Amino acid sequence: MLTVRGTNGTNGNFDWPTNLIDALILAALTFFAALGGLGATGLVSEREIIAATIAAATQFLLTLAIKRGLREKPR
């Protein structure tokens, strides 16, 4: 399940696999939303695919940064 905050594993460390999956899902959503918007205007070319890829990569890294910074501290 997608979470706003990063999740911790059973040992209290940052749960990389779960958080990477969340970031990949959001990046894919960003990529296809960008392509869908450009496709609706009839402007899909190689340049727009590169732009959508950059947007998805940015979303991926931002999601990981937010999750890493907002996770609960182990008790």
C-alpha positions in Angstrom: 0.0 0.0 0.0 1.3 3.4 -0.9 2.2 5.5 2.1 3.1 9.2 2.5 5.7 8.5 5.1 8.5 6.0 4.6 8.2 2.7 6.3 10.6 0.9 8.6 11.4 -2.7 8.6 10.9 -5.0 11.5 14.4 -4.1 12.7 13.6 -0.4 12.7 15.7 0.4 9.6 14.4 2.2 6.5 12.5 -0.4 4.4 14.1 0.1 1.0 12.2 -2.5 -1.0 8.8 -1.2 0.0 9.7 2.4 -0.4 11.3 1.8 -3.8 8.2 0.1 -5.1 6.1 3.1 -3.9 8.5 5.5 -5.6 8.4 3.4 -8.9 4.6 3.4 -8.9 4.4 7.2 -8.5 7.1 7.7 -11.1 5.2 5.5 -13.6 2.0 7.4 -12.9 3.9 10.6 -13.6 5.4 9.3 -16.8 2.1 8.0 -18.3 0.2 11.1 -17.2 2.7 13.3 -19.0 2.5 11.1 -22.1 -1.3 11.0 -21.9 -1.5 14.8 -21.7 0.9 15.2 -24.6 -0.9 12.5 -26.6 -4.2 14.3 -26.2 -2.8 17.4 -27.9 -1.1 15.3 -30.6 2.4 16.4 -29.7 4.1 13.1 -28.8 7.5 12.8 -30.3 11.0 11.8 -29.1 11.4 15.1 -27.3 8.2 14.7 -25.3 9.1 11.2 -24.4 12.4 12.5 -23.0 10.5 15.2 -21.1 8.1 12.6 -19.6 11.1 10.4 -18.6 12.8 13.4 -16.8 9.5 14.1 -15.0 9.2 10.5 -13.9 12.8 10.4 -12.7 12.3 13.6 -10.8 9.1 12.2 -9.2 11.0 9.0 -8.2 13.8 10.8 -6.5 11.5 13.3 -4.8 9.3 10.5 -3.5 12.4 8.7 -2.0 13.7 11.9 -0.5 10.3 12.7 1.2 9.9 9.1 2.5 13.5 9.1 3.8 13.0 12.4 5.6 9.5 11.7 7.0 9.9 8.2 8.3 9.3 7.5 12.0 12.3 7.2 14.2 12.8 3.8 15.7 11.9 3.6 19.4 
